[in-house]
Structure formats: structure tokens, C-alpha cells
Amino acid sequence: MYYPDELVEEVRMKSDIVDVISGYVKIQKKGSSYFGLCPFHNEKSPSFSVSPGKQMYYCFGCGAGGNVFTFVMEYENYSFPEAVKLLADRAGINLPEAEYNEEARRKESQRARLLEVNKEAAKYFFYQLRSERGQAGYQYLRKRQLTDETIRKFGLGFSNVTSDDLVKYLKSKGYEDKLIQEAGLASFDEKYGMHDKFWNRVMFPIQDINHRVIGFGGRVMGDAKPKYLNSPETMIFDKSRNLYGLNFARTARTNNIILCEGYMDVIAMHQAGFTQAVASLGTAFTPGQANLLRRYVSEVILAYDSDGAGVTAALRAIGILKEVGLTGKVLNLEPYKDPDEFMKNLGREAFEERIRQAENSFFFELRMLQRDFDLNDPESKTRFHREIAKKLCGFSEEVERENYIEAVAEKYHIGFENLRNLVLSYAAQTGLAVPASRPKSGIQSRPDPEENKRKPQKLLLTWLVEEPAAYQKIKKYISPSDFTEDLYKKVAEKLFEELEEGTLNPAAIISLFSDEEEQRKVAGLFNTKLQELSTKAEQEKAFHDIVVAVKRNSLDYFSRQLGTDVSALNQVIEGKKALEELSKTHISLN
């Protein structure tokens, strides 16, 4: 699937990257660019830059980068045509029916067909719940006090007791066996042939943030194992990039997200009006899911089960939330086990009060830790205080650490100075507080030889984007053929063409590549860190050295081809001549 290049460029030009990204990420202007925390990896110091001049973004921490299409593709988990359509709708541009070619058809059709077959399966399960054969599932949901409206909102359904109903239905709709299996809806073995993955279960369709069905969870009727069964990961179902209920929760307009353990907890929360509730997808909470939440809120309230397993899961989640810079709080659900049970017994107002009283995650950790110590025994009490000091060392910012020392000292009746000294002593003994040291001169780690060849090429492409006038100074010596990496050469061909015509547009060059990973790499070529030099003479020498390095690497590359490629001879002859002239030439950057 593709749209004409000129139309894609029109959509890009009418979608200012700063406006689009600021709708997802908090960014602040610093110099000529904007900076914020990268939404694609864990970081505490902003390394995510957005350049209005280049109409590109780039993270100097993880290397994520591209133009406005790349950002939408990576953030929303969209394909290139889907990103174009979203931005076109945003800009008020009417798109024609998308055209197809063979290559695009191969890339897009599988994803589209998987979404299509999952949607059809969800409709089938939804219908079965309302049929006579689905009464066991329907009565189960009604017994759990779910209304018809809630059942409809979440698209809940039922998979029949017989083990091949869905397969037969989907095949009658024209879906082939291979697709049904790849969607995770069926399995094949020699004994039973093609059979449904889900049977005799209440079905929970799992939707992405755009309400598209990407997988399923199923709760068995009766005592069969496993109690809950989830779809396997597929091309469209990545558990680390999705959370159950997030398609509703992300528009809840609250200042927090309530993180639950199970699907039923989420549904009960939403039915009670707490539409910010989500749950992980049958697995433990992951850093990827924490980063997903960070896009929408700064505070997460953990509403995990109050039993031992729930406490363990909460302690693990607290560490993950802290790692990505999210504030975590813990809900006290006692005397009930989970949010669903709490809501049924005490109701919405009591739950709201518990939210207001949610415990600071650090104090929750200390309270759970305290269970292992007898505070009436001086030795045990001392060990507890040492453990507190150890945990306080985990705060890297001095102000935050001092604030917590003060709060903990007051809560546990420890003298502030005593606790502070214990923290400093523990840090010194264990090496948790190591003074910063400058790298020793002389001995340096040996760099990758291949990277030594690529680096000057990347630096030159970035320099030409930053300083287009420099192109006229070097075009006599450097051509696209001097770039020895295929991707670099393709980029150089288009970049040099635009520089020659005076129509430099790096963001448009990225759009020539529909693959997300290629777009990221191209963005990296335009955002390689240039050395900060104070004088014009230093800048000119650095630029000259880069150009010479690119030419020398090109000469070496084609010299190695001489045994097999006759055309390489001309490159070598011209390269030697250009390199000799370059070494004697001063390149002015005026």
C-alpha cells in the first residue's frame, strides 16, 4: 500500500513536527531545538531532541529518530500508510484510495489480515455469549455483577465447549488455516488436526490503543487449567507494548493510572467510573509497559492483590516505575483481596478514599521490609535501620535523598543526623557513593575498526545538513560513490542532489524509506554529534579531516575491489588524485 510521493510530502509539510510531538511528549525549547524525556527508553535527563529546522527528532540516548511519520509509526505502533493517514486526517488533507504494488502488498497485507481475522473472531465470540450455548459464560459475567453495557463496552464473548467451532466459522468466511494459526486462534497436531486455541472460556478481546483487536484472553469455565489463557505474541500482538484497558484509560483525563493485576479488576473499575484502570497482559509488569504509561501520566497507583503474591508483584513493579521516572503509590485493599472484591463490598466512595490515602511506594517498601524484623529487639532494630539506610542510598539526587531521610527519620523515630550518617557510612563501605573521576589520559579502549570507517561518513552527512554551504567547497572531491555503506550512499545521492539544487529537505529524505528501522538509521546520519569547537580555524581543520577520512576510506574500499571489479580501477585513480589534492587544500567555511 502506498500514496504518491508528492502527497506524502504535502502531509509531512503540513504536520509540523514540534506541534505533533508536543501532543505526546512534554518538550521545552533550548536554543534552536526542543528537548524532553525520550518516550522510547528509560531516562531521567532529557536527551530527546526535536529540530523545527530539520523537521526531525533524535534521541542521543537510544538512537531513536526520524521525521514526523517515523515518530507516529514508533509511538502508535503504526505502519507507514497508517501514519500518513493519521497525519493527513489531522491536517485536513483528503487522501485518495491507497494504491498497491507487490512489495507494499507483501509488507502490509499480513498485518492487515491478522487484524481482520482477530476482529472476525471477536465478533464470533461476542455473538456466542448471547446464544444458548454461551449461557454459562453470560451467567458467569452477570454473577460477577457486570452490566450488559459493560459487557458490550469491552466486547466480552464466549468460546464454545466444542474445540473447532471458531476454526469452522473462520474458514467459512474464507480465512485460510495458516492465517488462523498465525493469529494465535488455532493450533494443529496430527491427532486432532486444526483445533481452536480457546474453548469453553469467557473471552476478553485485547485491543491496542486505537481499539483494534490484537489478541485475546480467556477465562475457563470450571476447574480446567490454565485458569486464564492468552494469545501468543504475533506480528500485531506485543505484550510489552500494550496494556489491557489502555485504549480507554489513555483518554480518562485523570492525573494517574490505576494498575491492576487482572482483566476483571480493570472491568470492575471501569464500571464503577474509574476509567483510568489498566492491567498487564497475563505476564509480570514490564519496563516496556512502564514506558507506555509514562506517555500519559506521571503517577501510577498499584491496585494489586493484597496477598503475598500481590505484595511481591507490587514491590517488583515499584522498582520498574522508579526506573522510568514514574511516581508509584500503593493502594491498601484490605480486608479484601482485589479491587473487584473491594468494589462489590464497599463501593465507589470507599475506593475513592483509598485512592486519596494511597501509600508512598518507598514507605510501602519499608513497611513490607519491617515484617522481617522484631523492633522490640535492639539488634534486630539496628539491622532494620541499616536496611533502611541501604534503600536510601538508591536515591541518586541529593535533594530527594535528604527529603526522604528527613521523612523516614520522623516516621521511625530515628534521629535525622544519625540516619544521615548511617546512609553516608553505608554508601562509603559498599561503594554505592563513588566520587566522580576523569578518564585517565593515554590508555584508551580500542574502537571498532568498521565504526572508524563509518563515523567520518556519518559526520560528513550531518555537517552538510547543518552547514549546506560547505557542499560547494567539497563537491569537487566527494561524490555519493565515496560512501561505502549502501544506506549511506542512497542518502548521499539524494542529499547531494538537493544541495546542488538548493532545495535541502532532510525530513523528506527520510520519507523515501518506508521501513521504520531504516528511517531511524537515516535520522542518525543527520544527527551524529559534531565536536564543539570554539574557533573558525578549529572548525575548518575538523571539517577538512572528516573529508579526507571519507576519501581515504573510499580509496581503500575500491582498492580492495581491484581483483574482481574492473570499474573500481577508475575510482582508485580518481581517488588517489583527489586525496593528494585534498591533503594540500585548505577548505574555507566562510
N, C-alpha and C positions, 0 to 999 in steps of 0.2 A: 504494500500500500504506500503511495507517495502522493505529494502535492507538488505542483510546478515550483521550480526554484525561486522564480520571481515572487510567487505568492508567499512562500515560506519566508522570504526576506522581508516582505511587507509586514507580515505578522511580527517578525523579530523587531523591526524598526519601530513598530507601534507598541511594543511591550518593553518599556524602559526597565532595565534590569534592577535598578535601585528600587523602583516602585514595586516591582513584583516580589523581590526577595524580602523587602521590609514588611510585606504582608505575612511572611513566615518566620523571619528571624529579626531580632532586635539588633539594628546596626547603627553606629554613630559615625559621623564624619570626622576624619582625621587626615588633614592635608587634602590631597585631591581624590582620595578614596574613602570608602566606608569600611568599618571593621566591626566584627561581632564574634560571638562564640560559634564555632562550626557546628552545624546541625548533623554532621555526618560522622563525627567521632567525639570521644570524651576529651574535653579540655577545660581548663579554668582561666587561662589567659587568651584573649582574642587573637586568633591567627587567621581568621576567615575574612578575606578582603573582597570588596565589590568595587570595581572600577567603572564609573559612569563614562569615562572617556573611551575605554576599550569595550564597554558593554559586556564585561566578563566578570566572573567571580573566580577566586582561587584560594584554597586553604594551604598555607605554608606548613601546616602541621601534618595533614594526612594526604595532601596532594589532590584532593577533590577540586575539580574546576571545570569551567566551560562557559557557555553562554546561557541565555535565559531558557532555552529549550532543555539544555543539559540539566539545569537546576530542577526544573519541573519533573523531568524523567527520573532523576535520582531521588528527589524528595517525595514525590507522589507514587513512585514505582510505576511510572507510565512508559509506554513505548513512544518512539519519536512522533508518529502520527497523532497519538493521543495528546501529547504535549502541545503539538501545533494546534489541535482543535481547541484545547482548553484556553490557550492564549488568544486564539482567534476570537472565541466567544467573549473573552474578557475585553478585547479591543474593539468589539463590534464589527468584526470582519466576517462576511459570509463566505464559507468555504464551499467549493463545488463538490460533487461526489468524488471521493478519492479514487485515483487511478491505481492500477495494479501492474506490476511487472513480475517476472518469475522469481527474481531474487527476493523482492519485498514480500511476495506471496508466501515464500517458504518461511521467512522470518516471522511474519505476523499471523499467519493462518493458524498455527499450532496454539498460540496463546489465546487467540480469539475463540477457537473451537473448544478449548478447555473451559473458558468462561461460559461458553454457550451450553456445554453438556452439564456443567455444575448447576447452572440456572434451571435447566430442564429437570434435573434430579431434585432440586429444591421444590419445584412446583409439584412434582410427583409425590414427594414426602408430605408436603402441605395438604394435598388432596387426600392422601391415605389416612391422615389423622382424623379427617372428618367423615371417613367411610365407616361402615360397620366393622371392618377388620381392624380399624385403628382405635376402637373404643378403649382398649386397655391403656394406650398412650394418652388419649384425651382425658380419661378419668384420673390418671396419674397427675397430669398437669393441673386439673381442677382441684384435686386433693391438696396440691401444693399452693392452692389459693391464687392461681393465675387467672386473670380475666381473659375473655375472648379477645378483647382489644390488645392485650399484651401478647397473647399467643400470635395474633396476626402481625403485630409490630415486629416481632423477632423472627417471623416466618417459621415457627416451630412445626415439626412434622412427625411422621412415624414411618419406620421401615417394617414391612410385614414379616410374619413368622417364617414364611417360605423364603428360601435363600436365593431365588433367582428372579424375583418379581421385577426389580429395578432393571436388571440386565435385559429382560424381555421387553420391557417398556421402551428403554432407550434404543434398542435395536429396531423396534417397530417404528421409531422416529428417524431411522436412517443413520444412527451413530454406529461406527464400526467397533469391533472388540478391542482393538489396540488403543483407541482413544479412551474408551471407558476404563480400561486398565490404567492408562497413563494419568487419568484424572483421579485415581485412587478410589474409584467407586466399585471396583470388582477385582477379583483375583482369578487365577487359572491354575488348576492342577489336574493331573491325569485321572485322579479318582472321581472328582466332581465336575470337571470341566470349568466353564465360566460360571462364577457364582458371586453374589453380592457380598461386598465387604461388610455392609451394615444390614442386620436383620433383627427383628423383634426389639427395636430400640426407639426411644423418643429421640428425634433428630433436631440438632441445633445447627442451622446453617451459619457458617463463619463468613463474615463479609469484610472486605477491605474498607479503607476509609471512604471510598467512593460508592459504597453499598453494593458492590459486586460480590457474588458468592464465589469464594475461592477454595472452600473446603467444608468439612462437616465434623461435628462431634456427636456421638450417640450414647445415650444412657440406656443400659439394658433393662428390660422388664424382667423381674425375677432375680435369681441369685447367680446367674451365669457370670463368668469372668472373661475379660475385664469389665468392671462396672461401667467405666467410660472408655470409649474407643474414638480415636481421632484419625482424620485423613492423614496419609503420609505426605511429606513435602513434595511439591511438584513445581513445575515452571512458574505457576501463579500463586503457590501457597508456601510462603517462607515464614515459619513461626516466629522467627526473631524480628521480623519487620511488621508484625501485626499483633493486635490485642483484641480479644472478644469485647464487643460493645463500643470500640473506639470510634466507629462510624457515627454513632450518636453522641458519645461523650465529648468529642472534639468541638462540638457546637453548643455545649451546655452552658457556656458563658459563666462559668464559676472560676474561682481563683485556685481550684485544686482538682485533683483526680483522686477518686477512691479506688484503690487497687484491691480486688478480691481474689479468692483462690478458684472459684468455680463459676460455671455458666449460670446456674440457678441463683447464686448470690447476686450476680450482675442484674439478672432479670428482675429479681425481687426489689433491688434498689431502684431500678428504673420505674417499676410500677408504683413505688412509693414516692416518686418525684425526684430521686437522686440520680439524675441522668448523666452524672459525671463518672459513674462506676464502670470499671473495665476489669478484665481478668486475663491472665496469661493462658496460652492455648495448650493445656494438658501437660505442660512442662514447667520446670522451675523458671522463675523470673530471670530474664537475661539482660546484659548490658545494652544489647540492641534495642530491647523494648523500653529500657530506661531512657535511651536517647530519643526514642519515638515520643515518649511522654514529654520530654524536655521541650519539644517543639510547641507544646500547647500550654503548659503550666510550669510554675517553679516549685510547687508544693504537692507532694503525694501523701495521701493518708492510707496507711495499711490497714485493711479490714480482714486480716487473716483469721483462720480458726483459732480459738483460744486454747486448743490442746497442745501437747508437746510438739507435734509435727508442725503445727501452725506457728508456734513460737520460733522454732528452728528456721522455718521459711522466712519469717519476718526479719530475724537477725541477719540472714543472708541478703535479703532484699535491701535492708538499711545500708549495708556496705556498698551495694551496687548503685543505689540512689546517690550516696555521698560521692562516689567516684565520678559521676557525671555532673555533679554540682546541683543536684536537686535536694530541697529540704524534705525530710521524711518525718512523719508523725505516725503514731500507732494508736489505733482505736481500741478501747477496752470494751469487749463484748460480753464479759462475764455478767451474769452466770450462764449465758448461752454460748453455744459452740460457734455459730457462724452468723453473718449478717441476716440471712434468710430467717433463721430461727429467732433472732433478736427482734426483727421487724414484726413477725407474727405475734409475738408475746407482748412487746412493749410499745410498738408503733413508731410512727414518723417523728413525733416531737421528742421522744426519748432518744431516738437516734441522732437527731439534730444536736441535742445537748451533749451526747457523747462525742460528736464531731468537734464541738466547741472545747471540750475537755481533752481532746486528743493529746497524747503524751509526746513530748520531745523525744526523738528517736535515740539520742545519746543517753538520756535518763532511763529510757526503756531498757537499753543495753545494760546499764548499771544495775537496774532493778532485777533483771534476769541473772546477772552475774552474782548479785548478793545472795541468791538462793544457795550458792555453794559454800557460803561462809557462815560461821557462828559469830555474830558480832558481840556476844557476851564473853567470848574468849579473846583475850588481848592478842595472842599470837595470830589467831585466825583473822581478827580485825585488822591487824597490821598487814597481813597478806592481801586482804581485800583492798586496803588503801594503796598498796603497791600496784595492784591490778588496775585501779583507777588511774594512777599516775601513768602507767603504761598506755592506757587508752587515750589519755590526754595528750600524749606525745604524737598522736595521729593527726592533730590539727597543725597544719603547716604554717598558717598565718598567725603571727604572734598576737594580734589583737583578739582574734577569735579564741585562741588558746587561753589567753588571760581572762577573757569573759567567762569561759567555761570553768576555769579554775576557781574563780570567784563564786560562781553559782553552785558548783559541786561542794566547795568548802562550806558554804552556808547550809546546803541541804543535808550533808552528812556530818555536820558539826566538826569539821576539821579546820584548824587554823589556816588562813589564807597563805601566810608565808611558809608554814610547814608543808602544805600541799605543793606550793610552787617550788620549794627547794627539793621536794621529793621527785617532782617531774623533771627538774633540771638534772638531778643526780642520776635518775634512771636513764635519761637521754644520753648523758655522757658515758655511762657504763656500757650501754648497749650499742652505742654508735648511731642512735637514731638522730642525733644532732651533730652532724659532721660539718666543721667550718668549710666555707667555700674556698676552693683553691684554684689558682690559674694553671692552665696546662703547662707542663714543662717544655721549654724550647728544645729543639734538637731532634729528639726521637718522635717521630710521627707514625701513625698507623699507615700501612701500605694501602693506597687506594686501588680500586678495581681498575685494571688496565683498559677494559672496554668502556667503563664510565669516563675514563680520561679522554677517550676519543669522542664520546657523545657530548660531554659537557661543553666544549667550545662551540659545537654546533647549536646547542640549546641557547647558550649565552648570546650568540650572534643573532638568532631569530628574535629573542627578547629585546636585544638592543635596537634592532631595526624597527620593531613595533614601538618602542619608547622614543626613538630618535629617527624618524623616517628619512630626514635629510642626509643621514650617514650613508644611505644606499648609493647615492650618486658618487660617493667617494670610493666605493669598493666594487661597483658593478663591473669594472674593468678586470678585476681579479677573481671574483667569486661568482659562480653560477649555481643553479639548483643541483647540477650533477656533482657538485663538491660535497653534498650532504649524503653520507653513505648509508644511513638508515632509511628504509623505504618510506616510512611515515614522514620523516623529516624532509625528504626530497619532495613528496607530494605537497607538503605545506609550503616549502620554499618556492616551488613553481608558482603557486597561486599568490603567495606574498610578494614575490619579485614582480609578477605581472601587475599587481595592484600598485606597487611602489613606482613602477615605470609609468603607469597611467595617472598616478597621483590620486588614487581612489582607495587608500588604505582602509580596510574594514575587517579587523581580526575576528570579530564576533561572527561575521558572515562566513569566514573561512571554516570555523568550527561546524557550522550548519551543513557543510559539504560532507560531513561524516555522520551517518545516522546511528552508528554504534556508540553506545554510552561510554564504553571504555576508551574508544578512540578519541571521542570528544574530550575526555578527561586528559588524555596524553597531549593532545594538541594545545589545550589550555595551559598545560605545564610548560610547553615550549615557549609560550608567550609570557610566562611569569617566573622564569628562572631568576633567582636572586642575583642582582648585579652588585658588585663590590662598591661600597660607598667611598668615593674618592673626592677630596676637597678641591684640588686644583685642576685646571683645564689640561695641564701637561700630564698629570697622572691619568686622567680620563683617556687622553689620546694614546698614551702608551699602553694602557689596558686594552683599549679597542684594537690597536694595532696587533698586540699579542694574540688576541682572540682570532682575528682574521688570518694571521699567519698559521696559527694552530689548525684552523679548519682546512687551509690549503695544504699544509704538510700532511695531515691525516688523509686528505683526498689523494695526494700523490702516493702515499704508502699503499692505500687501498687499491688503486689502479695498477701499481707496480706488481702487486701480488696476483693480478689478473692476467699479466702478460702471457703466461704459459698457455692460457686457454681462450683468451679473448683478444682478437686482433685489434678491435676498436679501442681497446684500452691503451694501445701504443700512443695514439694521438693525445689522449688525456694526460699521459705521463709527460710527453714532450711539452705540451702547453703548460702543465702543472709546474714543471721544473723552471720554465721561463718566467712564469708568473711569480713563483716563490722567490726566485732570485731578485726580481724587480721589487717585490713587496718588502724584502728584507732591507732594501736601500731607501724605501719611500716613506716619507712622513705623511701620515693621514691626518689632515686637519679636521676638527669637528666644529669649525665656525659656521 
